[in-house]
């Protein structure tokens, strides 16, 4: 399954299921087939994602070099979504998926 996030203020954003589910869980949304993020929810969602990115990066710095690392971390996967949230918050539009 893919998550296809849509909005009026930015292009569609497509994520693989695991990545989309993780982002939605971080922002406190159910990872169901359909959903909506309202403009008033976006600042908290952005803050939650930024905090999760900082936490992941601090743990990566503490890990020994012998541990293989993912090629793409949360930062690379979530930044386009954060940008989408910022644009739509500024414009007052919601972000939806599954509709």
Sine and cosine of phi, psi and omega as CSV:
sin_phi,cos_phi,sin_psi,cos_psi,sin_omega,cos_omega
0.00,0.00,0.54,-0.84,0.09,-1.00
-0.90,-0.43,0.51,-0.86,0.17,-0.99
-0.98,-0.20,0.80,-0.59,0.05,-1.00
-0.90,-0.44,0.96,-0.28,0.00,-1.00
-1.00,0.01,0.74,-0.67,-0.05,-1.00
-0.81,-0.59,0.50,-0.87,0.06,-1.00
-0.34,-0.94,0.21,-0.98,0.01,-1.00
-0.99,0.11,-0.36,0.93,-0.13,-0.99
-0.97,-0.25,0.05,1.00,0.04,-1.00
-0.42,-0.91,0.24,-0.97,0.04,-1.00
-0.94,0.35,0.21,-0.98,0.05,-1.00
-0.91,0.42,0.53,-0.85,0.03,-1.00
-0.83,-0.56,0.84,-0.54,-0.04,-1.00
-0.93,-0.36,0.74,-0.68,0.04,-1.00
-0.76,-0.65,0.56,-0.83,0.15,-0.99
-0.89,0.46,0.40,-0.92,-0.10,-0.99
-0.81,0.59,-0.75,0.66,-0.06,-1.00
-0.88,0.48,-0.66,0.75,-0.02,-1.00
-0.95,0.33,-0.69,0.72,0.03,-1.00
-0.89,0.45,-0.68,0.73,0.02,-1.00
-0.88,0.48,-0.69,0.72,-0.01,-1.00
-0.89,0.46,-0.72,0.70,0.01,-1.00
-0.88,0.48,-0.71,0.70,0.00,-1.00
-0.90,0.44,-0.64,0.77,0.03,-1.00
-0.90,0.43,-0.63,0.78,0.01,-1.00
-0.88,0.47,-0.63,0.78,-0.04,-1.00
-1.00,0.04,0.05,1.00,0.08,-1.00
0.99,0.13,0.38,0.93,0.03,-1.00
-0.97,-0.25,0.56,-0.83,0.11,-0.99
-0.92,0.40,0.67,-0.74,-0.06,-1.00
-1.00,0.02,0.67,0.74,0.00,-1.00
-0.96,0.26,0.00,-1.00,-0.04,-1.00
-0.94,0.34,-0.40,0.92,0.01,-1.00
-0.72,-0.70,0.51,-0.86,0.05,-1.00
-0.08,-1.00,0.08,-1.00,-0.02,-1.00
-0.55,-0.83,0.58,-0.82,0.14,-0.99
-0.87,-0.50,0.88,-0.47,-0.03,-1.00
-0.99,0.14,0.44,-0.90,-0.01,-1.00
-0.81,0.59,-0.61,0.79,-0.02,-1.00
-0.95,0.32,-0.27,0.96,0.05,-1.00
-1.00,0.02,-0.24,0.97,-0.14,-0.99
-0.93,0.37,-0.66,0.75,0.03,-1.00
-0.85,0.53,-0.66,0.75,0.02,-1.00
-0.92,0.39,-0.60,0.80,0.02,-1.00
-0.91,0.42,-0.68,0.73,0.03,-1.00
-0.89,0.46,-0.72,0.70,0.00,-1.00
-0.88,0.48,-0.66,0.75,0.01,-1.00
-0.90,0.43,-0.68,0.74,0.02,-1.00
-0.91,0.41,-0.69,0.73,0.02,-1.00
-0.89,0.45,-0.62,0.78,0.04,-1.00
-0.91,0.41,-0.66,0.75,0.02,-1.00
-0.91,0.41,-0.61,0.79,0.05,-1.00
-0.90,0.44,-0.73,0.68,0.00,-1.00
-0.88,0.48,-0.67,0.75,0.02,-1.00
-0.90,0.44,-0.72,0.69,0.01,-1.00
-0.87,0.49,-0.67,0.75,-0.02,-1.00
-0.94,0.34,-0.55,0.83,0.04,-1.00
-0.93,0.36,-0.57,0.82,0.05,-1.00
-0.95,0.33,-0.58,0.82,0.01,-1.00
-0.92,0.40,-0.58,0.82,0.02,-1.00
-0.93,0.37,-0.52,0.85,-0.02,-1.00
-0.99,0.14,-0.28,0.96,-0.05,-1.00
-0.96,0.27,0.61,-0.80,0.05,-1.00
-0.92,0.40,0.43,-0.90,-0.03,-1.00
-0.92,0.40,-0.27,0.96,-0.02,-1.00
-0.98,0.22,-0.21,0.98,0.00,-1.00
-1.00,0.08,0.84,-0.54,0.03,-1.00
-0.91,0.41,0.64,-0.77,-0.03,-1.00
-0.95,-0.31,0.47,-0.88,0.08,-1.00
-0.88,0.47,0.50,-0.86,0.04,-1.00
-0.94,0.33,-0.57,0.82,0.04,-1.00
-0.82,-0.57,0.79,-0.62,0.03,-1.00
-0.99,-0.11,-0.12,-0.99,-0.01,-1.00
-0.87,0.49,-0.62,0.78,-0.02,-1.00
-0.82,0.58,-0.77,0.63,-0.05,-1.00
-0.91,0.41,-0.55,0.84,-0.04,-1.00
-0.99,0.14,-0.52,0.85,-0.10,-1.00
-1.00,-0.06,-0.38,0.92,-0.06,-1.00
-0.85,0.53,-0.67,0.74,0.06,-1.00
-0.88,0.47,-0.57,0.82,0.02,-1.00
-0.94,0.35,-0.67,0.74,0.05,-1.00
-0.87,0.49,-0.68,0.73,0.04,-1.00
-0.87,0.49,-0.68,0.73,0.04,-1.00
-0.86,0.51,-0.70,0.71,0.01,-1.00
-0.89,0.45,-0.68,0.73,0.00,-1.00
-0.88,0.47,-0.73,0.69,-0.01,-1.00
-0.88,0.48,-0.69,0.72,-0.05,-1.00
-0.97,0.26,-0.52,0.85,0.09,-1.00
-0.89,0.45,-0.71,0.70,0.00,-1.00
-0.88,0.47,-0.62,0.79,-0.02,-1.00
-1.00,0.08,-0.21,0.98,-0.01,-1.00
0.98,0.20,0.44,0.90,0.00,-1.00
-0.95,-0.31,0.49,-0.87,0.05,-1.00
-1.00,0.09,0.30,-0.95,0.14,-0.99
-0.92,-0.39,0.75,-0.66,-0.02,-1.00
-0.81,-0.58,0.31,-0.95,0.14,-0.99
-0.58,-0.81,0.51,-0.86,0.07,-1.00
0.98,0.19,0.22,0.98,0.03,-1.00
-0.87,-0.50,0.00,0.00,0.00,0.00
